[in-house]
Amino acid sequence: MNQIQLVDLHTQYLKIKEEIDTAVLNVIDSTAFINGPEVKSFAAELEAYLNVKHVIPCANGTDALQIALMAIGAKPGDEILTPSFTYIATAEVIALLQLKPIFVEVDTDTFTIDVEDAKSKITSKTKAIIPVHLYGQCANMDAIMELANKENIFVIEDTAQAIGSDYTNSSGEKAKAGCIGHIGTTSFFPSKNLGCYGDGGAMMTNDDELAAQLKMISNHGQRIKYHHDMIGCNSRLDSIQAAVLRIKLKHLDEYTEARNAAADFYSEAFKNIEEITTPYLAPYSSHGFHQYTIKLDNVDRDALQEYLNENDIPANIYYPVPVHLQKGYTEYGAKAGDMPKTESLTSKVLSLPMHTELTEDQLQYIVGHVIRFIKG
């Protein structure tokens, strides 16, 4: 049995090595490194895959969030609702723009934003809500869009962990994650479900006006070269990364199937272990299983993680400290006890190895050790 990886990018690469190597060498041979044909082709192909009017590539997922907030005209002091149970980048860009993050609870089944808690935190200063499609599953976008429309606020989807996931609305219509709100954002960090071999990101929208703003802001605030209509930034996806992503986009559905097969194996193995709650599958969303995250009851989670690591099983905690309790965010007024559901989850969740290359032997080894620790 090969060594188990938390994310096995090397084995994945070997399966598409010839395609990747050819694509990268073609870019180098062309020397069209910035905004070359590969970037434009990737944007068009991702638009077709997502069935969205506009994809605007950028340098990384954090930039995508920042540019999206700039595009909606958010001003210092505006309030942005965002879950506290997520990676720091979502709140980070809010703070960097001198906006105010308003931290919101999550649903303990789906790990996504609690819409009822969000409703209670809307004020006259609320500019937008950023639902995070955590671990690969969409938030309840019907409820979120209903709230946003009622309150006249923007919705910026953070779909860095759920690219390719399908959302089914109450009318039975399907849309891809990131293509439901006013703007969607994503990351192509190497470990993501659609990842490049460096940094990369993108924004998605069906709104022509917002698309024009996103393009301008990401290109120094210019629509025409040397004519800067607004303050922008420099955030570009380079052509080599675009070439890699064009190859991997063709395999994305196959990768999602492999992740779901591994998730099914885990869930079947753990179904009778009362100390383990396996991931909840919401009826309105498919799951990309960026992470396979279990909740543990009456189990020393940290000791289990240590035991697994000692047995060459890399298990991780996403996320051990909620954003509202991070040292850098104390100025925003939240304190311990303010979000009991979120704070409880941080002590219960554990993510097991999840990627496209897991073998049955590896999965059997992982679940065997998890059960052995719990049952003795």
Secondary structure, DSSP 8 states (H G I E B T S, - for coil): -----SS-HHHHHHHTHHHHHHHHHHHHHHT--BS-HHHHHHHHHHHHHHT-SEEEEES-HHHHHHHHHHHTT--TT-EEEEESSS-THHHHHHHHTT-EEEEE-B-TTT-SB-HHHHHHT--TTEEEE--B-GGGB---HHHHHHHHHHHT-EEEEE-TT-TT-EEE-TTS-EEETTSSSSEEEEE--TTSSS--SS--EEEEES-HHHHHHHHHHHBTTEEETTEE-S---B---BHHHHHHHHHHHTTHHHHHHHHHHHHHHHHHHHTT-TTEE-----TTB-B--SSEEEEESSS-HHHHHHHHHHTT---B-S-SS-GGGSGGGGGG---TTS-HHHHHHTTTEEEE--STT--HHHHHHHHHHHHHHHH-
